[in-house]
């Protein structure tokens, strides 16, 4: 979409749409995987144990004269209901800023709260399978582009293969994206990730994925590639960083990610 040279209203409307779409589209479907990965693994934390993840990301997108910068912080708390089942609650906070040559618009606030259960249903030798149903509650302001405006539902299947020093993970998912933003309601997700233990304390990670575009008028589904590192500072405490690149125009140009994970 091009900005009419003589229409401030049109520019503001376009920027508003940009903010709303980027706020929602930038949220990964498989939230709170082993950061910085988007793809989750089939592992669970163990009965009675906790895991706290705090992470942040900065995304930069430039299209049709509009530059959109998205800064997001998120926290999730996992609790081991049993040796094979975890309960995960997550809440993100977003700040989105969209500009062209003469207009600036920004919104910030808490986004939608997610509640998930990860259940490892099969484990044999180096293979494991988990299912991960989830619910997203409309706690964000949908009029500001910070939430969907309605509760949404999802179900992911997770397959993991461990063969030291490598590990591989495959996610296939379906999201019922109920919303007030005229987005596509039926979303599929597919992604694959790999980790490699460089040393006892350091892992290199890579991730590739694609998801149906939530913009119902788009012709291309967003695809990404991610690379990063996870460093174990001490037992139960990890630091991580990564960068995610868009493989087509539907995905954010690039996103820088960093986070910490504490298991106790």
Secondary structure in CASP SS format (residue, H / E / C, confidence):
PFRMAT SS
TARGET T0000
AUTHOR 0000-0000-0000
METHOD secondary structure of the structure
MODEL  1
X C 1.00
X C 1.00
X C 1.00
X C 1.00
X C 1.00
X C 1.00
X C 1.00
X H 1.00
X H 1.00
X H 1.00
X H 1.00
X H 1.00
X H 1.00
X H 1.00
X H 1.00
X H 1.00
X H 1.00
X H 1.00
X H 1.00
X H 1.00
X H 1.00
X H 1.00
X H 1.00
X H 1.00
X H 1.00
X C 1.00
X C 1.00
X C 1.00
X C 1.00
X C 1.00
X C 1.00
X C 1.00
X C 1.00
X C 1.00
X C 1.00
X C 1.00
X C 1.00
X C 1.00
X C 1.00
X C 1.00
X C 1.00
X C 1.00
X C 1.00
X C 1.00
X C 1.00
X C 1.00
X C 1.00
X C 1.00
X C 1.00
X E 1.00
X E 1.00
X E 1.00
X E 1.00
X E 1.00
X E 1.00
X E 1.00
X E 1.00
X E 1.00
X E 1.00
X E 1.00
X E 1.00
X E 1.00
X E 1.00
X C 1.00
X C 1.00
X E 1.00
X E 1.00
X E 1.00
X E 1.00
X E 1.00
X E 1.00
X E 1.00
X E 1.00
X E 1.00
X E 1.00
X E 1.00
X E 1.00
X E 1.00
X E 1.00
X E 1.00
X E 1.00
X E 1.00
X C 1.00
X C 1.00
X E 1.00
X E 1.00
X E 1.00
X E 1.00
X E 1.00
X E 1.00
X E 1.00
X E 1.00
X E 1.00
X E 1.00
X E 1.00
X E 1.00
X E 1.00
X E 1.00
X E 1.00
X C 1.00
X C 1.00
X C 1.00
X C 1.00
X E 1.00
X E 1.00
X E 1.00
X E 1.00
X E 1.00
X E 1.00
X E 1.00
X E 1.00
X E 1.00
X E 1.00
X E 1.00
X E 1.00
X E 1.00
X E 1.00
X E 1.00
X E 1.00
X E 1.00
X E 1.00
X E 1.00
X E 1.00
X E 1.00
X C 1.00
X C 1.00
X E 1.00
X E 1.00
X E 1.00
X E 1.00
X E 1.00
X E 1.00
X E 1.00
X E 1.00
X E 1.00
X E 1.00
X E 1.00
X C 1.00
X C 1.00
X C 1.00
X C 1.00
X H 1.00
X H 1.00
X H 1.00
X C 1.00
X C 1.00
X C 1.00
X C 1.00
X C 1.00
X C 1.00
X C 1.00
X E 1.00
X E 1.00
X E 1.00
X E 1.00
X E 1.00
X E 1.00
X E 1.00
X E 1.00
X E 1.00
X E 1.00
X E 1.00
X E 1.00
X C 1.00
X C 1.00
X E 1.00
X E 1.00
X E 1.00
X E 1.00
X E 1.00
X E 1.00
X E 1.00
X E 1.00
X E 1.00
X E 1.00
X E 1.00
X C 1.00
X C 1.00
X C 1.00
X C 1.00
X C 1.00
X C 1.00
X C 1.00
X C 1.00
X C 1.00
X E 1.00
X E 1.00
X E 1.00
X E 1.00
X E 1.00
X E 1.00
X E 1.00
X E 1.00
X E 1.00
X E 1.00
X E 1.00
X E 1.00
X C 1.00
X C 1.00
X C 1.00
X C 1.00
X E 1.00
X E 1.00
X E 1.00
X E 1.00
X E 1.00
X E 1.00
X E 1.00
X E 1.00
X E 1.00
X E 1.00
X C 1.00
X C 1.00
X C 1.00
X C 1.00
X C 1.00
X C 1.00
X C 1.00
X C 1.00
X C 1.00
X C 1.00
X C 1.00
X E 1.00
X E 1.00
X E 1.00
X E 1.00
X E 1.00
X E 1.00
X E 1.00
X E 1.00
X E 1.00
X E 1.00
X E 1.00
X E 1.00
X C 1.00
X C 1.00
X E 1.00
X E 1.00
X E 1.00
X E 1.00
X E 1.00
X E 1.00
X E 1.00
X E 1.00
X E 1.00
X E 1.00
X C 1.00
X C 1.00
X C 1.00
X C 1.00
X C 1.00
X C 1.00
X C 1.00
X E 1.00
X E 1.00
X E 1.00
X E 1.00
X E 1.00
X E 1.00
X E 1.00
X E 1.00
X E 1.00
X E 1.00
X C 1.00
END
